[in-house]
Amino acid sequence: MQIKDIIAGLERLAPKNYAESWDNVGLLVGDGEWPVTKVMVALDATEEVIDQCVAGKVDLLITHHPMIFSKINRVTTGDLTGRKIVKLLGNKIGYYAMHTNFDVSVMGREAAARLNLANPRVLMPTVQEHFYKVVVYVPVDSVEKVRGAFQKEDAGHIGNYSGCMFGTEGVGSFQPEEGTNPYIGEVNEMTFTKEVRLETIVRPERLKATIDAMLRAHPYEEVAYDVYRLENEGNVEGIGYYGYLERDMALVELVKATKEALGIEHVWVCGSLGKKVASVAISPGSGKSVIKHALAANCDVLITGDIDHHAALDAKEAGLMIIDAGHYGTEHLFVPYVREYVEAITKKQLEVVEAKEEGPFQVL
């Protein structure tokens, strides 16, 4: 197995085009052709984590936060980022980051699920899905091969349904010219053959890969196919989720539930501990920018991280209570989630381990 094979699976989970424009996601260090037998998952590519990779003979490091954000003018051991890059390359360790694209596709939804929020909806929409339809004409004996190629690239995925395709049988005609090597028919003779018009729906980020896979699977030298941009819109994705608790509870009860759901011991609270709450927004990471969205959704509480003094006071005065569970506290769920996902897509053919790391702050 190669690094690029794992990347293909990761980008089905969290497409790169879901990332914010300022973000830096994808394969940041290494070569997709490198072989991989061991993967490590971490929240951050600290030097300590990279040393764990070296000691453990890891081939690919996957993190949430990108190690490389701003422009790099040189790569030397004279600065921290350069030293980490040199260490990764010197030990032939690939490095992949999935940040705001993972936030949009997984993080908020997973956090809301841990709190058992009812009727969860996107808090701050950032992505409106659009689809393409791919139509191809296939000889009857090759339909299942082409259908399989479509499905392997996740074409035909609508909501919670996969493999959605439609086939219509008809008669195709063509005349092979000199210099061709036709799969069916003879050169310079008009050929009529039974074909199936096979059509399916494709997400934009999978369009090229889907067409390439279809062309490889199709037996014809010249493949007749069409691509249409559809007007119907797909799912709305974005940062954070909001919904309703299973029952109204005091803020202090929600604090306890939040600690249990996120597996943390401490939070900061801005609000009246005895006040009853029903509607909750949760946005892992830095949540200052989603306060206005939580207010617009009439939420009672926002669970997030990195809220400063003045933002918390303003939110409280506007009627929104805050549970600040910290940046690390709200995002460390990334590590077990991605570990389990990589194990699943590779059918446990690889060793996938979690880095030993803690958040940067300690409560004394």
DAPELIN-V419663 format. One record per backbone hydrogen bond with DSSP energy under -1.0 kcal/mol. CO is the residue of the C=O (numbers start at 1). NH is the residue of the N-H. If there is no record, write none. Layout:
# DAPELIN-V419663
co->(CO;CO)
nh->(NH;NH)
This chain:
# DAPELIN-V419663
co->(1;2;2;3;4;5;6;7;9;10;15;16;20;26;29;31;32;34;37;38;38;39;40;41;43;44;46;47;48;49;50;51;52;53;54;59;60;61;62;63;79;80;81;82;83;84;85;86;87;88;89;94;95;95;96;97;99;100;101;102;102;103;106;107;108;109;110;111;112;113;118;121;124;127;129;131;132;133;134;135;136;138;139;140;142;143;144;145;146;147;148;149;150;151;156;158;161;166;168;170;172;174;176;177;186;191;193;194;195;196;197;198;199;200;201;202;203;204;206;207;208;209;210;211;212;213;214;224;226;228;235;237;237;239;240;241;242;243;244;249;250;251;252;253;254;255;256;257;258;259;259;268;270;272;273;275;277;278;279;279;280;281;282;287;288;290;291;292;293;294;295;300;301;302;303;304;305;308;309;310;311;312;313;314;315;316;321;322;323;324;326;327;328;331;332;333;334;335;336;337;338;339;340;341;342;343;346;351;353)
nh->(36;5;6;7;8;9;10;11;13;14;18;19;23;97;95;34;4;3;351;59;60;353;62;355;65;46;50;51;52;53;54;55;56;58;57;94;40;96;42;98;83;84;85;86;87;88;89;90;91;93;92;61;28;29;63;26;103;104;105;106;107;108;110;111;112;113;114;115;117;116;244;242;239;237;234;230;202;228;200;226;198;196;142;143;146;147;148;149;150;151;152;153;155;154;164;161;158;199;197;195;193;191;188;180;189;174;172;140;170;138;168;136;166;134;156;132;206;207;210;211;212;213;214;215;216;217;218;137;135;133;129;126;127;124;123;282;121;280;118;277;254;255;256;257;258;259;260;261;262;263;264;324;322;275;252;251;249;245;300;301;243;303;241;290;291;294;295;296;297;299;298;321;281;323;283;325;287;312;313;314;315;316;317;318;320;319;302;270;304;268;330;331;332;334;335;337;338;339;340;341;342;343;344;345;346;348;349;39;41)
